[in-house]
Amino acid sequence: MIRLLSLYFLFMMFLIFTTHGNSVCSHGNSTSEKYKVIIVGAGISGIGAATHLLKNNFSDIAILEASNRLGGRVHTAPFGDFLIEYGAQWVHGLDDNAVYTLVLPYNFLYIQVVELKNSFVKHSDSKLNLSVINDWLFDEAVEFFYNTTDMTSCNCSVEDYFDKKFKEVIELKNIDKYTAQAVNDFFKKTQGSVYGTGNLSTVGWGNELHQYYENKDLAWKTGYHSLIDILLGKYEGKELPVIQKTKFNKVVQTINWTGNEVQLTCEDGTHYFADHVIVTVSLGVLKFSAKTMFNPPLPNNKLIAIESLGFDIVNKFYIQFETRWWPMNFAHMFNFLWTNEDKQRFKNESKYDGWATEIIGFHFVENQPRILEAWVMGDTARLLETLSDDDLIGAVMEVLNWFVGNKYTISHPINTTRSAWASNPFVRGAYSYLTVKSDHLEFSAIDVIAEPLSFNQTNPVILFAGEASHNKHFSTVHGALETGWREAMRILNF
Ligand SMILES: Cc1cc2nc3c(=O)[nH]c(=O)nc-3n(C[C@H](O)[C@H](O)[C@H](O)COP(=O)(O)OP(=O)(O)OC[C@H]3O[C@@H](n4cnc5c(N)ncnc54)[C@H](O)[C@@H]3O)c2cc1C
């Protein structure tokens, strides 16, 4: 079998060398391939760059991708009765959104109306006042809290902003301290999932200024991977050869541009040469390897920019039940409210250290009648990656029983799956955000990350794409896509 696989591998290598039209050259005693453009990473920004070049008849390109698939943080997979998303899930906003514009003709998206009102549950003995929450919170509070002018004038971390606003609310509305604390906790965690972090004290107010989505999220009927199919031209009957141009399992270790061409060396010892390289690796990967990956080293302001932006972690998990047991009248989710006293009681009774007090609720999943989905952030997301399936399911059952066990007969969980973005060496986190530190830099950290490096002022040699290099739509798929197009255009216009 191994021998057969080796023959197959040799045959594939022969095909690759003979069909791609790139030159095969000899550097020292190792045979290497030379391309006009090499793209490092086949996430959405890398695919965006490749498809844009190919559409413009620029075909002397290769993509080196560390993993064995296209998509990066877009990762749709079969699970349960349909599909789930380990990574990106929604298309955020309709205006100024390249993904929305691309997908619109295909009717693959629907607007997901998030009805928070009446989605909250509490423990039967909790001192919380749910009617205050439903009557007041969602008529007024969202406007009260998400006030960009107030946030700008606060010039503080998002955590400090929320704490300040909560003090105002308690005085204004005379809300009891238990309810106020639980709602504050909920708001902060929800906001943490927006920025992909468990620590809002590092998150800068600048995010709110840059990222305004008119509060409309669109979900996929067909899974986020349909975006890749659209980009590749699968629905237009003429598929661009992105898969053929991609070399999978190629972990680029060093990018050396001390000579008059760029040499990329992969973990497996192979070398590739190019005139231009578009680096699309995540900010997490750059934080980890920027100092060792490039020769000559990156300029100091780029290193400061990489270090100052935030890149923490969000993970999701899915639980499949034998039968659907939750009511139809919850629109898309139910949310948990915890007072500190509730948390302590839960922890005292828990067999699983009570980490589940960090779960703020569950979403129902489109076309998945038996699956619940939850998001966790920061340390809890890191912990999630280490749990056994049994311990995860055990903790989830504890929390479901705590909140709704007296109302519903919860059916038996039969399967689970989860993302593990923190320990994925090719991502190392979730998505980027502006920090208090980057808000106070004298330059835009994002713009500095996006600056190409040149042999002279005019020849862009090392170019940077990826969501963290988009100064408006960082952290998103549409931001990533636009940066890929941007860098492809830079090369085409050169
Ligand atoms: C849990 C989660 C939920 C999200 N939800 C949403 C959402 O609802 N909506 C939204 O718009 N966005 C969402 N995002 C963010 C979105 O997924 C990203 O912004 C976007 O997909 C990033 O694309 P990219 O091309 O910049 O980077 P990536 O997708 O990270 O692509 C980079 C590629 O580079 C490869 N690579 C890394 N290192 C190397 C190396 N050394 N050599 C070769 N290849 C390498 C990686 O394997 C990867 O394929 C979410 C992300 C996560 C993690």
The ligand as a MOL file (V3000), in Angstrom:
LIG
                    3D

  0  0  0     0  0            999 V3000
M  V30 BEGIN CTAB
M  V30 COUNTS 53 58 0 0 0
M  V30 BEGIN ATOM
M  V30 1 C -14.6490 30.7510 15.3150 0
M  V30 2 C -14.6100 31.8030 14.2410 0
M  V30 3 C -15.7870 32.4120 13.8450 0
M  V30 4 C -15.7780 33.4020 12.8700 0
M  V30 5 N -16.9670 33.9480 12.4740 0
M  V30 6 C -16.9720 34.8480 11.4590 0
M  V30 7 C -18.2090 35.3080 10.9280 0
M  V30 8 O -19.2860 34.8920 11.3540 0
M  V30 9 N -18.1620 36.2090 9.9120 0
M  V30 10 C -16.9830 36.6800 9.3910 0
M  V30 11 O -17.0020 37.5170 8.4700 0
M  V30 12 N -15.7810 36.2300 9.8850 0
M  V30 13 C -15.7670 35.3310 10.8850 0
M  V30 14 N -14.5790 34.8300 11.3440 0
M  V30 15 C -13.3250 35.3930 10.8190 0
M  V30 16 C -13.0060 34.8770 9.4240 0
M  V30 17 O -13.0850 33.4820 9.4270 0
M  V30 18 C -11.6010 35.3360 9.0570 0
M  V30 19 O -11.5000 36.7410 9.1820 0
M  V30 20 C -11.2090 34.9750 7.6160 0
M  V30 21 O -11.6510 33.6950 7.2410 0
M  V30 22 C -9.6820 35.0900 7.5210 0
M  V30 23 O -9.2130 34.7510 6.2360 0
M  V30 24 P -7.6690 34.9500 5.9100 0
M  V30 25 O -7.4590 34.5070 4.5260 0
M  V30 26 O -7.2550 36.3120 6.2870 0
M  V30 27 O -6.8880 34.0050 6.9430 0
M  V30 28 P -6.9390 32.4210 7.1500 0
M  V30 29 O -8.2920 31.8990 6.8950 0
M  V30 30 O -6.3450 32.1790 8.4910 0
M  V30 31 O -5.9900 31.8620 6.0000 0
M  V30 32 C -4.5860 31.8010 6.1400 0
M  V30 33 C -4.1090 30.4870 5.5580 0
M  V30 34 O -2.6910 30.4450 5.7230 0
M  V30 35 C -2.3050 29.1250 6.0420 0
M  V30 36 N -1.0040 29.1950 6.7190 0
M  V30 37 C -0.7140 29.6140 7.9710 0
M  V30 38 N 0.6000 29.5410 8.2250 0
M  V30 39 C 1.1720 29.0700 7.0930 0
M  V30 40 C 2.5120 28.7760 6.7170 0
M  V30 41 N 3.5250 28.9500 7.5600 0
M  V30 42 N 2.7520 28.2910 5.4700 0
M  V30 43 C 1.7390 28.1020 4.5840 0
M  V30 44 N 0.4410 28.3720 4.8890 0
M  V30 45 C 0.1620 28.8590 6.1190 0
M  V30 46 C -3.4170 28.6310 6.9360 0
M  V30 47 O -3.4760 27.2250 6.9890 0
M  V30 48 C -4.6410 29.2550 6.2760 0
M  V30 49 O -5.2420 28.3930 5.3450 0
M  V30 50 C -14.5580 33.8060 12.2790 0
M  V30 51 C -13.3660 33.1720 12.6570 0
M  V30 52 C -13.3900 32.1860 13.6280 0
M  V30 53 C -12.0920 31.5130 14.0320 0
M  V30 END ATOM
M  V30 BEGIN BOND
M  V30 1 1 1 2
M  V30 2 1 2 3
M  V30 3 2 2 52
M  V30 4 2 3 4
M  V30 5 1 4 5
M  V30 6 1 4 50
M  V30 7 2 5 6
M  V30 8 1 6 7
M  V30 9 1 6 13
M  V30 10 2 7 8
M  V30 11 1 7 9
M  V30 12 1 9 10
M  V30 13 2 10 11
M  V30 14 1 10 12
M  V30 15 2 12 13
M  V30 16 1 13 14
M  V30 17 1 14 15
M  V30 18 1 14 50
M  V30 19 1 15 16
M  V30 20 1 16 17
M  V30 21 1 16 18
M  V30 22 1 18 19
M  V30 23 1 18 20
M  V30 24 1 20 21
M  V30 25 1 20 22
M  V30 26 1 22 23
M  V30 27 1 23 24
M  V30 28 2 24 25
M  V30 29 1 24 26
M  V30 30 1 24 27
M  V30 31 1 27 28
M  V30 32 2 28 29
M  V30 33 1 28 30
M  V30 34 1 28 31
M  V30 35 1 31 32
M  V30 36 1 32 33
M  V30 37 1 33 34
M  V30 38 1 33 48
M  V30 39 1 34 35
M  V30 40 1 35 36
M  V30 41 1 35 46
M  V30 42 1 36 37
M  V30 43 1 36 45
M  V30 44 2 37 38
M  V30 45 1 38 39
M  V30 46 1 39 40
M  V30 47 2 39 45
M  V30 48 1 40 41
M  V30 49 2 40 42
M  V30 50 1 42 43
M  V30 51 2 43 44
M  V30 52 1 44 45
M  V30 53 1 46 47
M  V30 54 1 46 48
M  V30 55 1 48 49
M  V30 56 2 50 51
M  V30 57 1 51 52
M  V30 58 1 52 53
M  V30 END BOND
M  V30 END CTAB
M  END
